[in-house]
Amino acid sequence: MTERRLDRFPMRAKAMLVAIGLAMLAGCATRPSPDVLNPVHLPVHLNASLHSEEAAPSRVNVLAATNRSLDTARGGFGSAWADNLTYEQYAFSVPPGRKDTAITYPNSRPDPERQFAVIRRKQLAKDAFLEEALRSTHSDGTVGIFVHGYNYSYQEALFRTAQIAADANIPGSPILFSWPSAAAVAGYVADRDAALSSRSDLDSLVTSLSTSGKVKRIILFGHSMGGFLVMETVRQLKLQHRDDVIGKLAVILAAPDIDVDVFRSQLKDIGRMPIPISLLVSKDDRALVASSFIAGERARVGRLDIDDPVIKEAALKERLRVIDITSIQASDGLGHDRYASLAKFGAQLASFESGRRSTAGDVGAYVFDAAGAAVASPFRLAGRVVGSQ
């Protein structure tokens, strides 16, 4: 697993590319305050079905577990590390007719036709949280956990989870695990430390869910630095000899911000998983270019080139599914949030990940065809195989 493209840039060009990328990250939009977590009251006629179902705001439920410290003054969660997990339950109103993955946050006068909005919020004890998670488990025994990436506030991660849940249209309540990101462009190193410190808390959440016989499969979906946290948690479970938990895991890493050699070491410690790990990658992810530069020009897993024969061979050897999603539209200007656009294919993805034990034909390198061409693929998505065997 190697990357050569970054080496072609002179140092000044690399620095400029990183500066542009960070500026885009910092200036893309006004960031929401914790006020957006306050439940809003919608007019009665909008809480009922409208004349056209397609025009009515939809409703999604989200469960959240976080090891962030509570911001009692503002009713949200900050970037300091807490000693214990806090559990919450949310209901969202989701605007109809959305054309992309952009999230419009509510203001003082919420517009449900245009804005996402919290309509119910409740803090739960751990036992009540687990009961709600089990109650909303999919009929096939699948539960999903989303782990956000670097530079996310709690409210941003929560609203993103709601967007994914709405677009994926999968029954049940997805679970957000929110670790204490500094939610600042300059907080990369602090975020990496916070992610590492969160392994045991994510371990605890996953283990608690897995103890129920009703839970047959846990889809553990990590984005960017959240993918690093997911892999470190799975590695920790393996070192604890918790094969009973690992046997229920379907790991999906979207644009994983993981050093290639670190990833290889993690795979060595974890060993063969019953369900192969899936990597969603894209060669033109400029946020990962910046990450690579910060890390001393170390290649990142999320920018693997599936056209490289070395990558194809490695995917088969390591029993990985490496899926190129470069053709999926991104909304952040960096190509780093394509996973959010992929959510509309979530039902197929969940079915593939949780439906059965894998076979040798499930691993290899693939490319996702955003045009939706119905071409047979072991990945069971509208795509074409480029390197499977």
C-alpha positions as CSV (number, residue, x, y, z in Angstrom):
1,M,0.0,0.0,0.0
2,T,1.9,3.0,-1.3
3,E,1.2,6.5,-2.6
4,R,3.4,8.3,-5.0
5,R,1.4,11.4,-6.1
6,L,2.3,13.6,-3.2
7,D,6.0,13.2,-3.8
8,R,5.6,14.9,-7.2
9,F,4.8,18.3,-5.5
10,P,7.6,20.7,-4.5
11,M,7.5,21.7,-0.9
12,R,6.1,25.2,-1.5
13,A,3.3,23.7,-3.6
14,K,2.4,21.2,-0.9
15,A,2.3,23.9,1.7
16,M,0.1,26.1,-0.5
17,L,-2.3,23.1,-1.1
18,V,-2.6,22.4,2.6
19,A,-3.2,26.1,3.3
20,I,-6.0,26.3,0.7
21,G,-7.5,23.1,2.0
22,L,-7.5,24.3,5.6
23,A,-9.0,27.7,4.5
24,M,-11.8,25.9,2.7
25,L,-12.5,23.8,5.8
26,A,-12.5,26.9,8.0
27,G,-14.6,29.1,5.8
28,C,-17.1,26.8,4.2
29,A,-20.1,27.8,6.4
30,T,-21.2,29.4,9.7
31,R,-20.9,26.7,12.3
32,P,-24.0,25.9,14.4
33,S,-24.0,26.7,18.1
34,P,-25.4,24.3,20.8
35,D,-28.7,26.3,20.5
36,V,-29.7,24.1,17.6
37,L,-30.0,21.2,20.1
38,N,-33.0,22.9,21.8
39,P,-36.2,21.2,20.7
40,V,-38.5,23.4,18.6
41,H,-42.3,23.3,18.4
42,L,-43.6,23.0,14.9
43,P,-47.0,24.1,13.8
44,V,-49.7,21.5,14.2
45,H,-50.4,21.3,10.5
46,L,-46.8,20.4,9.8
47,N,-46.7,17.7,12.5
48,A,-49.5,16.0,10.6
49,S,-49.3,14.6,7.1
50,L,-49.6,17.2,4.4
51,H,-51.6,16.7,1.2
52,S,-48.6,15.2,-0.5
53,E,-46.3,12.8,1.4
54,E,-43.4,13.9,-0.8
55,A,-43.9,17.5,0.4
56,A,-44.1,16.7,4.1
57,P,-41.0,16.9,6.4
58,S,-40.0,13.4,7.5
59,R,-39.0,12.3,11.0
60,V,-36.0,10.4,12.1
61,N,-34.8,9.3,15.5
62,V,-31.2,9.2,16.6
63,L,-29.5,7.9,19.7
64,A,-26.2,9.5,20.9
65,A,-23.5,8.4,23.3
66,T,-20.7,10.8,24.0
67,N,-17.6,11.2,26.2
68,R,-17.6,14.9,25.7
69,S,-18.0,17.1,28.8
70,L,-21.4,18.7,29.3
71,D,-21.7,22.4,28.6
72,T,-24.3,23.2,31.2
73,A,-24.4,26.9,30.3
74,R,-25.4,26.3,26.7
75,G,-27.1,22.9,26.9
76,G,-24.6,21.2,24.6
77,F,-21.3,19.3,24.8
78,G,-17.8,20.8,24.5
79,S,-14.4,19.5,23.5
80,A,-13.2,18.6,27.0
81,W,-13.0,14.9,27.9
82,A,-15.5,13.5,30.3
83,D,-15.0,10.6,32.7
84,N,-18.2,8.9,31.7
85,L,-20.5,8.5,28.7
86,T,-23.6,10.6,28.5
87,Y,-26.6,9.1,26.6
88,E,-29.3,11.0,24.7
89,Q,-32.3,10.4,22.4
90,Y,-33.3,12.8,19.7
91,A,-36.1,13.1,17.2
92,F,-35.5,15.3,14.1
93,S,-37.7,17.0,11.5
94,V,-36.0,16.6,8.1
95,P,-36.9,18.9,5.3
96,P,-38.4,17.4,2.1
97,G,-37.2,17.6,-1.4
98,R,-33.5,18.0,-0.6
99,K,-31.2,17.7,-3.6
100,D,-27.9,17.2,-1.8
101,T,-26.4,16.5,1.6
102,A,-26.1,20.1,2.8
103,I,-27.6,20.7,6.2
104,T,-29.5,23.9,6.9
105,Y,-29.6,24.5,10.6
106,P,-32.7,26.0,12.4
107,N,-32.8,29.6,13.4
108,S,-35.1,31.4,15.9
109,R,-38.0,30.8,13.6
110,P,-37.5,27.3,12.2
111,D,-38.7,26.5,8.7
112,P,-39.4,22.7,8.5
113,E,-39.7,23.0,4.7
114,R,-36.0,24.1,4.5
115,Q,-34.3,23.3,7.8
116,F,-33.4,20.3,9.9
117,A,-34.7,20.7,13.5
118,V,-34.7,18.9,16.8
119,I,-38.2,18.3,17.9
120,R,-37.5,16.1,20.9
121,R,-34.5,15.6,23.1
122,K,-34.2,13.4,26.1
123,Q,-31.2,12.3,28.3
124,L,-31.2,8.6,29.2
125,A,-29.6,6.4,31.8
126,K,-27.3,3.7,30.3
127,D,-29.9,0.9,30.8
128,A,-32.7,3.0,29.2
129,F,-30.4,3.9,26.3
130,L,-29.6,0.2,25.7
131,E,-33.3,-0.7,25.8
132,E,-34.0,2.0,23.2
133,A,-31.2,0.7,21.0
134,L,-32.5,-2.8,21.2
135,R,-36.1,-1.7,20.6
136,S,-35.1,0.1,17.4
137,T,-32.8,-2.7,16.2
138,H,-33.5,-3.7,12.6
139,S,-35.6,-6.8,12.1
140,D,-32.6,-8.7,11.0
141,G,-30.7,-7.9,14.2
142,T,-28.6,-5.1,12.8
143,V,-27.7,-1.9,14.7
144,G,-25.5,0.9,13.2
145,I,-23.0,3.2,15.0
146,F,-21.6,6.3,13.3
147,V,-18.3,7.6,14.5
148,H,-17.5,11.1,13.2
149,G,-14.2,12.5,12.1
150,Y,-11.8,15.4,12.9
151,N,-13.1,19.0,13.3
152,Y,-16.7,18.1,14.3
153,S,-18.7,19.6,17.1
154,Y,-21.3,17.5,18.8
155,Q,-24.2,19.2,17.1
156,E,-22.6,18.9,13.7
157,A,-22.1,15.2,14.2
158,L,-25.6,14.8,15.4
159,F,-27.3,16.6,12.5
160,R,-25.0,14.7,10.1
161,T,-26.2,11.4,11.6
162,A,-29.8,12.6,11.1
163,Q,-29.1,13.4,7.5
164,I,-27.5,10.0,6.9
165,A,-30.4,8.2,8.6
166,A,-33.0,10.1,6.5
167,D,-31.3,9.5,3.2
168,A,-30.4,5.8,4.0
169,N,-34.0,5.2,4.9
170,I,-33.1,2.3,7.1
171,P,-35.6,1.4,9.9
172,G,-34.5,1.9,13.5
173,S,-32.5,4.6,15.2
174,P,-28.8,4.9,14.3
175,I,-26.4,5.6,17.1
176,L,-23.9,8.4,17.1
177,F,-20.7,8.0,19.1
178,S,-19.3,11.5,19.5
179,W,-15.8,11.8,20.8
180,P,-14.3,15.1,22.1
181,S,-13.1,16.7,18.9
182,A,-11.8,20.3,19.4
183,A,-14.0,21.3,16.4
184,A,-11.2,23.5,15.2
185,V,-9.1,23.4,12.0
186,A,-6.0,23.9,14.1
187,G,-6.9,21.1,16.4
188,Y,-5.7,18.1,14.3
189,V,-3.1,16.9,16.9
190,A,-5.5,17.5,19.8
191,D,-8.2,15.5,17.9
192,R,-5.9,12.6,17.3
193,D,-5.2,12.4,21.1
194,A,-8.9,12.7,21.8
195,A,-9.6,9.9,19.4
196,L,-7.0,7.6,21.0
197,S,-8.4,8.5,24.5
198,S,-11.9,7.4,23.4
199,R,-11.1,3.7,22.5
200,S,-12.3,2.3,25.8
201,D,-15.6,4.3,25.7
202,L,-16.4,3.1,22.2
203,D,-15.3,-0.4,23.2
204,S,-17.8,-0.2,26.2
205,L,-20.6,0.9,23.9
206,V,-20.0,-1.8,21.3
207,T,-19.6,-4.5,24.0
208,S,-22.8,-3.5,25.8
209,L,-24.8,-3.7,22.6
210,S,-23.2,-7.1,21.6
211,T,-24.3,-8.8,24.8
212,S,-27.9,-8.9,23.6
213,G,-28.9,-12.0,21.7
214,K,-31.2,-9.7,19.7
215,V,-28.2,-8.0,18.1
216,K,-26.8,-10.1,15.4
217,R,-24.6,-7.5,13.6
218,I,-23.2,-4.1,14.5
219,I,-22.2,-1.9,11.6
220,L,-19.4,0.3,12.9
221,F,-19.1,3.2,10.4
222,G,-16.1,5.5,11.0
223,H,-15.4,8.6,8.9
224,S,-11.9,10.1,8.5
225,M,-10.2,10.2,12.0
226,G,-13.3,8.3,13.3
227,G,-12.0,5.4,11.2
228,F,-8.8,5.5,13.1
229,L,-10.7,5.4,16.3
230,V,-12.8,2.5,15.0
231,M,-9.7,0.5,14.0
232,E,-8.0,1.1,17.4
233,T,-11.1,0.0,19.2
234,V,-11.4,-3.2,17.2
235,R,-7.7,-3.8,17.8
236,Q,-8.3,-3.3,21.6
237,L,-11.2,-5.8,21.5
238,K,-8.9,-8.3,19.8
239,L,-6.2,-7.9,22.4
240,Q,-8.8,-8.5,25.0
241,H,-9.7,-11.7,23.2
242,R,-13.3,-10.5,22.7
243,D,-13.9,-12.6,19.5
244,D,-17.5,-12.8,20.6
245,V,-17.9,-9.1,20.0
246,I,-15.7,-8.9,16.9
247,G,-17.7,-11.7,15.3
248,K,-20.7,-9.3,15.2
249,L,-18.8,-6.4,13.7
250,A,-19.1,-5.1,10.1
251,V,-16.5,-2.3,9.9
252,I,-16.8,0.4,7.2
253,L,-14.2,3.1,7.0
254,A,-15.0,6.2,4.9
255,A,-12.1,8.3,3.8
256,P,-10.1,6.8,6.7
257,D,-7.4,9.2,8.0
258,I,-5.0,6.4,8.9
259,D,-1.3,6.1,8.1
260,V,-0.9,3.2,5.7
261,D,1.7,1.5,7.8
262,V,-0.3,2.0,11.0
263,F,-3.2,0.4,9.2
264,R,-1.1,-2.5,8.2
265,S,0.0,-2.9,11.8
266,Q,-3.6,-2.7,13.0
267,L,-4.7,-5.4,10.5
268,K,-1.8,-7.6,11.7
269,D,-3.0,-7.4,15.4
270,I,-6.7,-7.8,14.5
271,G,-6.3,-10.7,12.2
272,R,-9.0,-12.1,9.9
273,M,-12.5,-10.8,10.7
274,P,-15.6,-12.8,9.9
275,I,-16.8,-9.9,7.8
276,P,-14.1,-8.2,5.8
277,I,-13.4,-4.5,6.5
278,S,-14.7,-2.2,3.8
279,L,-12.7,0.9,2.8
280,L,-14.4,3.8,1.0
281,V,-11.6,5.7,-0.7
282,S,-11.0,8.4,-3.3
283,K,-7.8,9.6,-5.0
284,D,-8.7,13.3,-5.0
285,D,-9.6,13.7,-1.3
286,R,-7.8,17.0,-0.6
287,A,-8.4,17.0,3.1
288,L,-6.3,13.8,3.3
289,V,-3.6,15.5,1.2
290,A,-3.4,18.1,4.0
291,S,-3.5,15.3,6.6
292,S,-0.6,13.5,4.9
293,F,1.4,16.7,4.8
294,I,0.9,17.4,8.5
295,A,2.0,13.8,9.2
296,G,5.3,14.3,7.4
297,E,4.0,13.2,3.9
298,R,2.9,9.8,5.1
299,A,0.3,8.2,2.8
300,R,-3.3,7.9,4.1
301,V,-5.5,4.9,3.6
302,G,-8.4,7.0,2.4
303,R,-6.5,8.0,-0.8
304,L,-5.5,4.5,-2.0
305,D,-5.5,4.1,-5.7
306,I,-7.4,1.0,-6.6
307,D,-5.9,1.0,-10.1
308,D,-2.6,0.3,-8.6
309,P,-1.9,-3.5,-8.9
310,V,-0.2,-3.3,-5.5
311,I,-3.4,-2.2,-3.9
312,K,-5.5,-4.8,-5.7
313,E,-3.1,-7.5,-4.5
314,A,-3.0,-6.1,-1.0
315,A,-6.9,-6.0,-0.8
316,L,-7.0,-9.7,-1.7
317,K,-4.2,-10.7,0.6
318,E,-5.6,-8.7,3.6
319,R,-9.2,-9.7,2.8
320,L,-10.4,-6.1,2.4
321,R,-13.1,-4.5,0.3
322,V,-11.5,-1.4,-1.2
323,I,-14.3,0.6,-2.9
324,D,-13.4,3.7,-4.9
325,I,-16.2,6.4,-4.5
326,T,-14.5,9.2,-6.4
327,S,-17.4,9.4,-8.7
328,I,-19.8,10.3,-5.8
329,Q,-20.5,14.0,-5.5
330,A,-19.0,15.8,-2.5
331,S,-20.4,19.0,-1.0
332,D,-17.4,20.3,1.0
333,G,-15.2,21.3,-1.8
334,L,-12.5,18.9,-0.7
335,G,-13.9,15.5,-1.7
336,H,-13.9,14.4,1.9
337,D,-17.6,14.1,2.7
338,R,-18.7,11.8,-0.1
339,Y,-19.8,9.2,2.4
340,A,-22.8,11.5,3.2
341,S,-23.9,11.3,-0.4
342,L,-23.5,7.6,-0.4
343,A,-26.1,7.3,2.4
344,K,-29.0,7.0,-0.1
345,F,-27.5,3.6,-1.0
346,G,-27.3,2.7,2.7
347,A,-30.0,0.0,2.6
348,Q,-28.0,-1.9,0.0
349,L,-24.8,-1.4,1.9
350,A,-26.3,-2.5,5.2
351,S,-27.8,-5.6,3.5
352,F,-24.4,-6.5,2.1
353,E,-22.6,-6.0,5.3
354,S,-25.0,-7.7,7.6
355,G,-26.7,-10.3,5.5
356,R,-24.2,-13.2,5.6
357,R,-20.7,-14.3,6.2
358,S,-18.3,-13.3,3.5
359,T,-16.7,-15.5,0.8
360,A,-13.5,-15.1,-1.0
361,G,-15.3,-13.4,-3.9
362,D,-16.4,-10.5,-1.6
363,V,-12.9,-9.1,-1.1
364,G,-10.9,-7.1,-3.6
365,A,-10.9,-3.7,-5.2
366,Y,-14.1,-2.1,-6.6
367,V,-15.3,1.1,-8.1
368,F,-18.7,2.6,-7.4
369,D,-20.6,3.9,-10.4
370,A,-22.5,7.0,-9.4
371,A,-24.6,6.8,-12.6
372,G,-26.4,3.9,-11.0
373,A,-25.8,1.4,-13.8
374,A,-27.3,-1.9,-12.8
375,V,-24.2,-4.0,-13.4
376,A,-23.7,-7.1,-11.3
377,S,-21.1,-6.7,-8.5
378,P,-20.2,-8.7,-5.4
379,F,-20.7,-5.4,-3.6
380,R,-24.4,-5.5,-4.5
381,L,-24.4,-1.9,-5.4
382,A,-24.9,-0.2,-8.8
383,G,-21.3,-0.4,-9.8
384,R,-18.7,-2.4,-11.6
385,V,-15.9,-4.6,-10.3
386,V,-12.4,-3.6,-11.2
387,G,-10.2,-6.0,-9.2
388,S,-12.1,-8.7,-7.5
389,Q,-11.4,-12.4,-7.8
